[in-house]
């Protein structure tokens, strides 16, 4: 099969490489950054005439492949997904589908109208860790689920990199944090609980990464700051020790000390974290009630040391605790009293073989199996992924308004009737 790649950044290249390694051609690329475009062209052997600086230019050409990998910025997805489906491409679509609920629903409808396969990159459904949790829950290991505590521990340095200095720092140009980072988590909750969500309430704000919290004497950029030796958010501390790996690899294609120092001196990732133009929350708590009666709390925080998700799932007969960082799932069956020993099982799922806990490779394999006719549907088909986006959008509305938002009402308000 042949693929076209829209967006040759980190995520797009990961998906394209997996497809290419499986023997499929990357026939064309659209990327605004000329360096990234050239790298993609050389790596995949794409003719220069099929390397475009703009997605619209690629999509204006006669159909160049069977499917499109869309891994551009959040607010570009709608304007690219709709004409791509009209052109005849199936889609591997990076999350979020869109931060705009009307656009999310319109893409779902267009997929149904055109018969296109649209798989959303909710890669965590494919990781061995979360698949084992799902398997245990479905087997009845703790009985019927009653309530869930789910934590998305972003990590303080990840927060500073991606959501203060980086591409997803502003909700008006990208997405609210709960959409950009945590539509994954909304999707996991729906999948693990086995029910659509009924209503949400949410609270949170941008509290710490603000000018009033800057140390006295802090400069606008780390390169000019006299405090950089002592500041834990110094770009030099964040990126030089991990040269060649994420997140340093995001700054520049020149992964040398000289290249990184120049990127820190001149680029967006060298800005003081207290003096950026970021607007997204740095912490948010959401309370959810599901149609099957399960209740859940979701805690999203940029103030953690590790980057990992942790869960406690409580059932009728026991509880499941899971720590993504330690790769441990502990299942405890309830004892009849405080003196008796409870029955406990500790599971270490298979170690991942790709990024996102093994999910990056898993979703591409799922997409390929779908297109090759080896399976009928994908685990993250857009029909399932839309629910997580309605939840994230509703949670953001709840945060901004202080209201409890009913998901069905929210979806109806933003449905086709408003798209004239």
Protein Blocks (a to p, Z undefined) as FASTA:
>chain_A
ZZddehjafklmmmmmmmmmnopacfbdcdfblklmmmmmmmnopafklccfbfklmmmp
ccfbfbdcdfbdfklmmmmmmmmmmnopacdddddfbfcfklmmmmmmmmmmnopacddf
dfklmpmklmmmmmmmmnopnopafbdcddddebjklmmmmmmmmmmlpfklmccfklmm
mmmmmmmmmmmnopacfbdcdddddfklcfklpcehiafbfklpcklmmpmklmklmmmm
mgoiafklmmpmclcfklmmmmmmmmmklpcfklccbfbdfbdcdddddfkopacddddd
fbbfbdcdddddddfkbccdddfklopacdddddfbfkbccddddddddddfbehhhlmm
mmmmmmmmmmnopafbdfkbfklmmmmmmmmmmmmmmmmnopacdfklmmmmmmmklmZZ
